[in-house]
Amino acid sequence: MTTHSFTLIVERVDIHDPDVFDALYEAGCDDALIGTTVGIPVMDFSRKAASLYEAISSAIADAESVDGLGVVRIADLDLVSMSEIAARIRRSRECVRLWVLGKRGPGGFPAPLNSPHDRYRFWRWSDVEGWLKGVLGGEPWSSEDHLRAAINATLELRHHLRQLDPRDRPDLRALAGSALGG
C-alpha cells in the first residue's frame, strides 16, 4: 500500500465543532488533519491505499458519512496565469503569450479554464505541463493529474445537479458519451 496525500475542501458543517471532529474521527478520518485555511474548512489526508482513486474515494465517503458534511473538491494548486507559467518554466511572459496565441510553437496550447475574453486567464498546470512535454519532449499528462481533474469535475457536477429541481435535471449521459459508457 502506498500513502497518498491530498486535501479535501468541505462545506456545510462547523469543522471546529467538537462533535463534528469526533464524528469524523469515528468515521475513519483519523488519517486527516482537520482545520481551516483562510477560513476555508479543509481536511489534509495522508491515506494508505492501493491506488490514488481508492484513497480519495474512501476519504470522501468517510467524510460525507458525517451528517451535513459535503466535500466540495480536492484542493487544486494547479491553476496558473501566464506569468506563473513563465516563472515555472523560466521563460518570458511574452514567450508564453505567443504560445497561447499560436504565434510561436506548434499551436494547440490548452484553452484557459475561464473565458478567453477575460483580462486575466487561468490554465490548469497539468494541461500546460502536458502540452509543454509534448512540444519539448517527455511524458505528457500523468494519469494521476487526469484522475484528480475527473474527480473534481464529478464533485462539481454533483454540486450543480443538487441545485436543480429534480424535475429539471438533465440526463447528461449522452453528453458525456463514451466516457461513461453511454
ZANUBA-295283 format. One record per atom (N, C-alpha, C, CB): x, y, z; residue in one letter. Coordinates in steps of 0.05 Angstrom, whole numbers, plus 5000, padded with zeros to 4 digits. Atoms other than C-alpha are relative to their C-alpha. Glycine has a CB too. Layout:
BEGIN
XYZa...
END
This chain:
BEGIN
501749765000m500050005000m501750255000m498150005024m498649755002t502250704984t498550215016t500350084970t501349784986t500951325025t499550234980t501750105024t500849785019h497251854983h499250245016h497649904982h500549754986s497052575005s498350184982s502650155008s501849825014f491453054985f498350155020f498149844980f501649834983t486953585013t497250024989t501250295003t502849975007l479353585012l499050265011l498349765010l501449764991i475554235016i497149925006i500050234979i502650094991v469054125055v498250245006v500249825024v501949794994e462754525070e497649905016e498950124973e502650044987r456154565108r500249915029r498549794985r499850064971v458854405178v502250185012v500849705004v497949864985d462954765231d502249795006d498950145026d497950204997i469354365225i501350015027i502150054978i498849974973h471554635293h498149905022h500850285005h501950114980d465354355329d501249745010d497249974988d498850254990p468053805375p498449764992p500150025030p501650235008d462153355357d500649924971d497050075003d499350065028v463853415282v502849884999v499950274983v497350114999f471153295297f500049715009f501850175019f500250274990d469452675338d498749814979d498449995026d501450165020a464652425284a501849944977a497550154990a498150055022l470052505231l502049785008l501450264992l498150204990y474952105273y498749725000y501050075029y501550254999e469751565285e499449894972e497450035016e500750085028a468151555210a502449894985a498750234985a497750115014g475251355193g501950224990g499249834978g498249785010c478452035181c502250065021c498350264995c497849964980d483751925235d502750044986d500149755018d497649955016d488952005179d500050274987d500449784979d500349735011a486952725166a500650215021a497350054988a499849764983l489053395196l497650174992l502750154996l502549875005i482553775203i500250295010i497649855013i499949724991g482054535205g499150194978g502950075008g500749805021t481255175165t502550134990t498050205012t497949855012t485855535118t498750254988t501649834979t501249755009v484056265107v496949985001v501050074971v502950024996g477056105133g498749774985g498850254993g501150225017i476155505086i500449745015i501250004972i499750264987p474754835120p501449794982p497349895010p498550195016v479754315097v500749755017v502650134989v499050254987m481953605112m502449914984m497749785000m497550095012d489153435096d500549715006d502550185009d499850294997f489652685085f502849904993f497949864984f497750175007s495552215085s498849725003s502650045019s501650244999r491651585068r501549774985r497250044987r498950235013k494450895054k497949854985k501349815022k501950145017a491050544997a501649884976a497750194990a498750135023a492650114936a500350194977a498449754992a499949815022s491250694889s499150275009s498249904976s500949724993l490151444889l497050015000l501250204980l502949995001y482951344869y498849875025y498949854975y501150134976e481650864926e500450185025e501449735005e499549824977a484851354975a498150245000a502950104999a501849775001i480851954951i497149925004i500450154974i502850074999s474251604942s499249905028s499349784980s500750094973s474551265011s500150245019s502049795009s499949764983a476451935043a497450164997a502550174994a502549855005i470452275010i497749855013i499550034970i502150164988a465851705032a500050025030a500249714991a499849984971d468451725103d499250275010d502949945009d500749734991a467952475109a497050064997a501650214984a502949945005e460952505078e498149825016e499549974971e501750154982s458451975126s499250165025s501449735007s500749824977v458352535178v497750184991v502550175008v502449855006d451552865179d500650294992d498049995023d499849725010g451353505138g502550074986g499850185023g497549935013l458553495114l499949934971l502449865014l499850055029g459653555039g502950064991g498050174985g497449955011v466153505001v499650174974v501549744994v500249825023v466854074951v501949914978v500650295008v498050075020r473253874916r502649925013r500450234981r497350044992i480353644921i501450274996i501449764983i498549745003a484654264934a501849984976a501650065026a498650005026d487754464869d502050235000d498050024977d497949805002l494354834869l500850034971l502449945018l499350045028d494154734795d499350234982d498549764990d500749785018l491355394769l502250204997l497450145011l497749825005v496455844736v499250214980v502449844990v500349795019s496656504699s502349984980s499950285014s497749995019m501256664640m502550075015m499550204978m497649924985s506056994689s501149775017s499450245018s499250234984e506056384734e501249784982e497749885016e498950195019i507255924674i502850084993i498249974974i497449905008a513056354652a502149965023a499950304993a498250034977a516056344722a500849715005a498750125026a499450284995r515455594729r501949884980r497449845000r498450125020i518855444664i502450184992i498449954975i497749825004r523856024667r500250114972r502649865008r500249875026r521556344603r498650275004r498449824979r501349744997s518957044589s497049974998s501150194979s503050005002r511557204596r499350044970r498850235017r500549965028e511957434523e500149744984e501950214988e499750265013c514256744502c497449845004c502449845011c502450154994v508256434537v497650124986v499450005031v502249875014r503556954508r499949924970r500250315003r499950085028l505856774438l499249714996l502950044989l501050285002w504656034451w497050005003w501349835023w502949994996v497656194477v498650104974v499350195024v501249905024l496256594414l500549834975l501150284995l499450175023g499056054369g502050124981g497549924986g498149865017k504356524341k502849895003k500050305006k497450134996r510056104366r499449715008r501850155022r500450284993g510755354373g498049874981g499049985029g501750165018p506354824342p497050065001p500449715006p502949944996g499655124365g498849795018g498649994972g501450184983g494454764405g500450045029g500849724993g499649954972f496055094471f497349955014f501050295005f502550064986p490854874523p498350255003p500549885027p501949784996a484655304529a500050085029a497249924990a500249924972p484055724592p497549895013p500150315002p502450104986l479155494645l497850215002l500949915028l502049795000n475656164648n499750114972n500850235020n500649895026s473156584590s502650114987s497950225001s497749895013p478456734538p499850304996p500449864973p500449715003h475457434536h500850155026h497150064994h499349884975d477357564609d502950124998d499949815023d497349875000r483358024621r502149805012r500050265016r498250204988y486457504667y498949734996y500350065031y500850275006r486156794644r501649805017r500349934970r498750204984f487856164682f499849734986f498749985028f499750275012w490155474659w500549805022w502249994979w499350224982r490754804693r502949934994r498049754997r497250045004w498154704704w500549724988w501550025027w499550265012s497653964688s499549994970s498249795014s500549985029d494654134620d502450144986d497450154994d497849855012v500154644606v502549835000v500550265015v497650174998e505554174631e500049774979e500249885028e500250215021g502953614586g500550114973g497249885001g499549885026w502854084526w503050064997w498450264997w497249945001l509954314542l501749754996l500950145025l498550245003k512453604549k499649884972k499149795021k500550095027g509153424483g501650164980g497150024993g498649825018v512454024450v503149975004v499250295004v497150004994l519253994485l501149725004l500450175024l499150274996g519553244493g499549915028g502949974993g500550114973g517952794551g497349885002g500450225021g502650134995e512052444581e497850215003e500149825026e502249824995p505552824573p498449925024p498250024975p501850034976w500052854625w500249745015w497250034991w500050244983s500352384683s497149915005s501550055027s502750104995s494451944696s498950105027s499949694999s500949894974e494152204768e498950284996e502350005020e501149735006d493152914741d497249984989d501950154981d502750045012h487352674699h498049895020h500249814975h501850114980l484452274756l499150225019l501449785016l500849784982r484552874804r498050194985r502450165010r501849825015a481353314749a497349874996a501350074973a502550145004a476052784735a498449995026a500549724989a501450014975i474352714809i498850285006i501949915023i500949734995n473853474816n497650074982n502250204996n502249955019a469353514754a497549855010a500849914972a502350154990t464852974784t498850135024t500949715006t500949864976l464453334851l498550264992l502350065019l501349755009e462753984814e497349944987e501850154981e502550085013l457453634772l497949935021l500449764981l501750084978r454453334835r498950255014r501549825019r500849754987h454254024867h497850144984h502450185005h501849855017h450754344808h497349854997h501250054973h502550165002l445653774800l498350025025l500749714994l501549974975r443753854873r498550265001r501949975024r501349744999q441954574860q497550014982q502050224990q502250015018l436954384806l497649865012l500749864974l502450144993d429754184817d500249724988d497450154990d499750275011p429653424808p498549964974p498949805020p501550025025r424553514752r501550124977r497250125003r498549855021d429453964714d502849884995d500250295007d497350115003r435653524720r500249864973r500749805023r499750145026p438053334651p501549745003p501650194981p498550255001d440552644634d502550064984d498349764987d497649925013l447752804619l501749784988l501750155021l498450225011r450052114598r500650034970r498549745005r499649975029a449152264524a502250214995a497450094985a498049795003l453352894532l502849905006l499350245018l497550124992a458852504567a500949804980a499849885028a499450195022g458551994511g501449755010g501750134980g498650264994s463251404511s501650015025s501749934976s498449994976a467051664571a498649865023a500550305008a501550134979l461451394615l498749744990l497950185011l501150245011g459850804571g497250044987g499849795021g502649945011g453751164541g499950034971g498950245013g
END
